[in-house]
Amino acid sequence: MKARPILFSSPMVRALLEGSKTQTRRVVNPQPSPCDHEQYNRYNGRVVPTEFFRDEDGSYACSICGNMAMDDMRCRYGVPGDLLWVRETLWVVGEGFDYAADGELAAEINDTNAGLWARYGHEDGPDIHPTKIPSIFMPRWASRLTLRLTDVRVQRLTAISEDDAEAEGLLIFNEDGNLYYSGTAPDQDNWFKQPELWFCDDPYAAYLALWDSINGEGACAKDPWVWALTFDVIKANVDHVLKEAA
């Protein structure tokens, strides 16, 4: 069992905490060479190549013909059973820190936080204004969420199913089931500024809109191969999880 870090934005952290997010997709780099097989897909009414699945030896092969995607293709996020510890934005305040996702007081670890103050050039600690620590710099000991991988697949982005799209953390807006994605909050004074993105009864379309909003307009049209990671969310630091499993 290995443990690796993974970055999430504050809205996605909230979805993890609420239990609505049990999947994430990350672009495969480098992109694999696809087989010629294709399957129907709803995106723009066209078809996309089939998925690659992990073989017993840890390599990835076409689900139809068994051809290898890439001889040296390995998921940098791990394999089922491995752990991912979530990196998120922090605010250092006084002798402790707050999670940016929900402002919940995280901990009071004075010695370690003193090191953080010094690292960011604030020797006086509590006497200064709160300091923002980007998620990329979150230390492992400060992480409060651990993800245990249960499935790792390789597929085209647009091959995502409606169920998988909902598992990406889409939020239910009302009792009728209209969906809006949990990206950056829309203009509070104009909720219908982007109705085709924010209010949608189709989780497939809503997720692809979310992808474009994060990765830039036209990102979906490139239809990259992605790691489709499924996981269980554990609300505990990864070192605690590893200790319990030992």
N, C-alpha and C positions, 0 to 999 in steps of 0.2 A: 504494500500500500504506500503510495507516494502522495505528497501534498504540494500543490502548486498554487500560486496566486492568480486571481482573475479580476479584472476591473468591471465595475458596474456603475452606471449613473444613479443619481439619487432616486429618480422615479422607478428604476428597475429594482433598487434596493427595497423600496416600499412594497413593490409587488412581491418580492421574495418574503418579506416579513408578513405580508397578508396571506401568503399561501397561493396566490394566483399565478405565480411564475415557477414552472418546473422544467423549462427548457430554455436554451439559448443557442443562437447560431453565430458562428464566427467563420470568416473567410479562410479557406484553405490556401496556404502559401508554401510552396508554389502550387498552382492549379494542376490537377491530375489530367492525364490524357484520356478522354472519354471513349467508350466503345461506340459502335454504330447503332446500338439498340435505342429505341425511343419509346416514350410513353406519353399518353395524352396529358396535357396540363391546361389549366384554365387561363393562365396568364396570356393575354393578347390572342387567345384562341389558337395557340400553337402547341407543339409537342416538345418535350425536353428529354435528354438522355436519362437512362435509368439510374438507380442508386448503386453505390458501392457499399458492401457490408464487410465487417471485420471477420477474417478467417481465424481459425483456432491458433494459427502461428503468429497472430497479431498483425498480419498484413491486410490490405483491403482489396476486395475482388468484386467484379461485376455480379449482381444478383441473378443475372440470366445466363451468361456464358462462363462465368468464373474467371475471366481474364483479370490480370492484376491491374489496379489503377496506376500504381507506381511501385517499383520494387522496394524503394526505401521510404514509402509513405508511412508515417507514424503520427498520431495525433499528439500535438504538443501539450494538450490539456489532460492527457492521460487515457486510461482504459477503465471500463466498468470496475468499480470497487475503489478507485483512487479518489482523493479528496481535493477540492478546490477551496481556498480560503478567499473570501470576498474582500477586495479593496474598495473602499468608498471614501468620499471626502470627509475630513474632520475639521472641527474648529477647536483650537486649544483655548481654554478659558480658565483663568485662575490656576488652580493646582490639578485640574482634571481636563477633560475634553468632552465635547458634544459630537454626536454623529450628525452630519449635515442633512441626512435624509429625513430625520424626524425630531432632532433636537433633544433626544433622550440622553440624559447624563450617562456617560459610558463607564467611567471608573475614576478612582483617585489613586493613581500610582505615582507618587511624588518623585521618587528617584528617577524613574524612566522619563517622566515628563520633564524633569529638569534637564535631561539630555536633549529632549526635543527643543526646549527653549533655547539652549545653547546653540544647537544646530541651525536654528533659524535666526540667530543673532540677537536673542532677547534674554540677556543674562538676568534681568530683574523679575522675570516670570510674571507673577500675579499682578504686578503694578502696571502692566501694559495692556493695550487693547487686544481683543481676541485675534488670533492668528489662524488663517486658513491654511490647511495642509491638503494639497491635491491628492486625489485617490492613489496616484502612482507612487506617492511617498508614504502611504500608510504602512506602519510597521506591522509585522505579523502578530505581535502580541496584542495589538489594538483591535484586530478583527473580531467581529461578533457573530459572523455567519460562516458556516462551512457547508459545502455542497458535496454530497457523495454521488459520484457518477453511477448511473444504472444502465445507460445505453449510450453508445457513440456510433453515429452513422455519418456517411458522406453522401450528400445529395445536392441537386441544384437548388438554389434559393427558392425558385418558383414552384418546386415540387412539394412545398409545405402543404399539409392538409389543414382543413378548418379546425380540427381538434388540436393539432399541433400549434396552429396560430394562436388559439386561445391560451394554450399552455405557455406561450411566450410572455404572458402577463397583461393581455388586453383587459381593459376595465369595463364592467357593465355600467352603463350610464343610467338606465331606467328599467322599470319592471317589464317593459316590452322587449327587452333583449337587445336594444340598439347598443352598438359597441363603439368605444372610442379608445384610441391607444394611449398608453401612459408615457408620452414623450414630454417635451417641454410644454408647460402649461400655455394654453392659447390666451389671447387677449381677453382679460376678464371683463372688459367693457363691450366686447363684441364676440360673443360665443360662437356666432355663425360666420366668423370671418373666413374660415376654411371648412365649410360643412362637409365637403367630400372627404376630408381627412379626419375630422374630429367626431363626426356622427355617421356611423356606418352600421348596417345590419348584416354585413358580410365580414367575418373575421379574417378571411383570406385577403381581401382587399385592404382591410384595416392594417394588417401586419405589413404588407408590402408598402403601404403609405408610410408607416413608421420607419421602415428600412431606408426609404428615400430621404426622409426628414433627417435621419442620422448620418447617412453616408453621402448625401448630395443628390440632387435631381438627376434622374437617369440611371441611378445605381442598380435598380431592379432590372432594367433593360439589359444590363450586362450579364445578368443571371449567373453569378459566380457559383462554383462549387463551395459548399460550406460544411463545416463540422456541425452536425445537429446533436447537441449534448442534452441528455435527459438526466435529471438528478433529483435526489431527495434533499430538502433543506433542513439543516441542523442549526438551531439557534444557540451556537456555542463556539468558542474559540477552537481552532483546529488542533492546537496542542492538547487541549482538554479531550477532544474526540480521540486523538491518537493514544492518549494515556488510558482512556476507558477501554480502547480496543486491545491494548497490550495484555 
